[in-house]
Amino acid sequence: MSNNRVKPLIQSRVSLAPMAGITDYVLRSLIRKYSKSCLLTTEMISSEFLAQVKGGDIIKRDEDHSPISYQISGHKPHLMKAAAEYLSPIADMIDINMGCPVNKVVKGQDGCSLMRNPSLAADLVKAVKDGTDKPVSVKFRLGYTFDELNFVEFGQQMQEAGAEFITIHGRTRSQMYSGNADWKSIRKLKENVDIPVFANGDITSIETAIECLEQSKADGIAIGRGVLGDPTLLHRIEQYLHNGKYIQPPSLEERLGMLKWHLDEEIKLRGEKVGIKIFRKFYPYYIAGIKNAAKIRSILVTEDDYGNILKTLELLLSV
């Protein structure tokens, strides 16, 4: 990793990838309980939103969350600069989302649509650089479609504009999250830029992390959906990559303990009613592989009473 400004922030070869509505303050805190050195990334924060609503739970952090990258989205340079200025006092890095494939994002000219407009994307990097003294990174995909695989040229243009770190998801926008991530193609980007590159997509275990690094030759990996239900994953991969130490995935009892901590903290942050509702999306991951998981999930995702949720979890441990 040749970039001296970025190197202190990514001493680990593992980072938490941003996921909208998922990598909130609570999940980031849970990941940090296990991994003390991975780079955390916030969920995507709209520069339009920040222009209207200052602060809020979406930017909340603790002292021990460093190193942490705040990811912003948008297509208006002046708003992206303002967002960078606002977040700089609490961020260790500012990341620009150029990879989100969701319809409402790309229709608004944000996210992966920027890969079809490299000149605007470069202007956004320059604007963010003007708004912060922190390192600036970009996250993008292989291209918008298979006929537009411009990730190498796009990465070079972002580096030229001032980006100091790249995270690349090994799919096109048209794939969304289907099919398999193309780790081998990421190697082409790595060979054609001079800044650190982290590979993202389909990393769900120590074994897939090793395979991804071997195929991509990336400097590190960014893990998103793989942490759902197993917040120890980043730490376990770090330990293997750095020390050759293989740590087993958490047991059912440990996973349910993490589930309860996660739920309790969401309630503490948002109040019981909202916290329970928001947490429903996490149940399937924590109880995956358990006997009668589908039936149990159908109970948990409709339950509004905290006491009844705890009783259901206790029943799981007694089976």
N, C-alpha and C positions, 0 to 999 in steps of 0.2 A: 504494500500500500504506500504509494509514493506521496500522497497528499498530506502534508504536515499538519494542516489545520483539522483534518478529519481524523487522523490516526488516533489521537487521544480519546476520541469519542467511540471508536469501534475497536477497542482492544479485544473484544469478543468477536468470534466469527459468526455469531448468531444474533438476529434481531427479530423483534416482534413486528410483523407487517400490520399496516393499518386496516381496520375493518369497520365500515360505517355501522354505528349502533352496537358495536361489539367491543372494540378495544377502548372502553371507557375508563374512567378513573379507577373503578373497582377492579376490573380485569387487569389493568396495568399494575395495580398494587399487589394483586395476587401473583402475577408473574414475578414481580420483584421479590416476593417472599422467598423464592427459590433461586432465581438468578440475580446476582448482585451486579453483573457487568454487562449483560446484553443491552443493546440499544432498544429502548421502548419507542413506539410510535403511537401517537394519538389517533383516534378516529378522524376521518376527513372533516375539516372545518371550513365552511363556506366563507369566502372573503366578503361576499354580499351580506351574509349573516352578521359577521363581525362589524361591518360598517353600521349596522343598525342596533345590534345587541352586544354590548360590551360585557365580557366575563361570562359567568355561568358555569355549570358543572362540567361542560365540555372541555374547558381549559384547566380544570382543577388538577393540581399535582402536589406531591409531597416532596420534601427535601431529598429523600433517598430515591426518587424516581430518576435522577440523572444517572447515566446519560439518556436524554429524552428528546425526540424529534417531534415537532408539531407540524402536522400535515395540513396544508391549505389548498383550496380549490378555487378556480375562477378563471376568467378570460379577459378581465379588465386590468391592465397594468397598474393603474393608480390605486385600485382597491387591493390588489395583491401586495403592492408596496406598503400600503397602510396596515394591512393584516400582519405583515412581517414586522413592521415597527411596533405594533401593539404586542405581539407575542415574544419579541426578542428578549425582554427582561426575564422571561421564565423558560425559554427554550434553549437547548444546547445546539439544536440544528433546526432549520426550516426546510420542510420537504414539500415539493409541489406535486399535486396529483395530476398525472397525465395518463392514467391507466384505467380509471374507473369505467366499466363498460355499461353501467345502468342507463336505460333509455332517457330518463328525465335529466340525467347529468350530461350525456353527450348531446342531447337536443338543445341544451342550454349553452353549447359550445365549450363545455368544461370537460375534464377527464380525458378519456381516450380520443375524443374528437380533435384534441390539440395535435395528435400525431398526423393529422391531415393538414395541419397549418403550422409547419415548423418555424416559420418566421415569427408568428405570434407567440409560439411557445418560447422561442429565444428571447423575445421582448419581455415575457413574464419572468424568466430567469433573471434578466438584467434589472427589472423593476424590483424584484425581491432582494437582489443583491444590494440595490440602492437603499433598501429599507432595513437592512440588518447588518450587524458585524459578525453574525454567526455563520457557520458553513451552510451552504444551500445545496440541497439534493433534489433529484427528480425520480419519480416512479412512473414507469410506462410499460407497455406491452411489446410484443413482437411486431405489431402493426394493427391497422384497423380491420383488415381482412387478409386472407391468404394471398390475395393479389397485390397487397400493399405492405409487404414485409420490409419496412424502412427502418427497422430498429437500429441498425449499425450507423447509418447516416444520421438518424435522429439523435442517437447518443453522442456522436461526434459534434453535432451542432449545439447540443445542450452543454457539452464540455466547453466548447468555444465561447458560449454565451456566459460562462462562469460557474456552471454546476460543478460541484466538487465530489459528488457521490451519486451513484446510480443504483436503484433497485429495479430489476426487470422481471415481470411476470411472463413465464414461458408460454403464453397463449396469445391469440389475437383477440380483438374486441368482439368479432363475430362469434367466436367460440364461447364467450362469456366464461363459465367455469366447467364447460363440458370437455370431453376428450381428455387427453393427457398433456401435461406441460412438456414443452420441448426444451429440455435442458441442454441438449447438444448445440442448438442454435445460439444459445447464450454465449457460448465460447467465442463465436465470431465477434460479438460485441466486446468481450473482454480483450480480445487480441487487437482491437482497433481504437481503444481509448486508453488514456493514461491515468484515469481516476479509478478508485475502488468500485467494484461491481458486486452487488449481492443478487443471487438468484432466488426467485420466488415461484411457488406453485407445486402442489402435490407432495410437500415434505411433511410426513406424518409420523416419522420414526427415526431412530438413529440410523437404521439401514438405508432409508431413502435419502437422508441427509448426506451420507457418505457417497451414495450413487450420484446425487445431484452435483456435488462438488467435483467428483471425478469427471463427469460428462461436461460440465460447464466450465471448469477451471476458474470459477468465480472466486472472489476473495472471501465470500461468506454466503450465508443463506438468510432469507427473511421468511418467517413462518407465520401464516395466518390461521386458516381453519384447523390446522393440526393441533393447535393449543386448546381447542374447545373440548372440554371434558378431561384434559390432561395439562394443567398449567405448569407441570414439572418438565414438559418436553424440552423447552429451550435449555434449561439447566442440564438435563440428562445428555443432550447432544453436545453442549459445551464441554462437559466432563469427559466425554469420549474423545472429542476432537483435540482437547488440550492435554489430557492426562492418560488417555487410553482406558479410562475406567467406565465399565458398562454398568449402568444403574437400571434396575428393572422398573417397568411402568408401575404406577401406584395400584394398590389393591382396591377391591370394591369398598372396603371400609375407609380407606384413605380418600378415595374419590368422593364418597358421600360426605366425608368431613370437609373436603374442599367445597363441595356443593353448598353445604350449610353456611360455611364462612362467606362464600360468594353471595348467597341469598341475603344473609344478615347484613352485609355491607351495602348491598343495593337498597335494602329497606332503610338503613341508617342514612344513606345519601338522599333518597327520594321520598321517604315515607312508606308505610306498609302497603297501602293499596297500589301505588304506582310501582314500587319496588318489586312486588310479587308479580305484577302483570309484565313488567319488562323482563323479568328473569325467566319467564316461560320458555323462551327460545333456547335456553341453555340446558334444560332438562334432558332432551334426547341424547346429548353428547355425554353427559355424566353417567347416564344409566345404560349406555350402549353395551350390548353383549350380555346384559343381565337377563335371566329367564323371565319371560312374560314382559319384556321391556315395553312393547307397544301398548299393552293393557295398562301398565303402570304410568306410562307417559300420558295416556288419555285421561287418567285421573288427575295427575299433577297439573296439566296445562289448563284444567278447568277449575282448579281449587283456588279459592280466594282466602281461605282461613289458614293463618300461619300454623296454628296448632295441629290442624289436620294434615298439613304438609309434613310436619315433623313426624307424625304418627305413621304416615306412609313410608317415610324414609327408614324409620325404625323397623317396620315390617320387612323391608328389603334386607336388612342385616340379619334378621331372624330366619330367613328362608334357608 
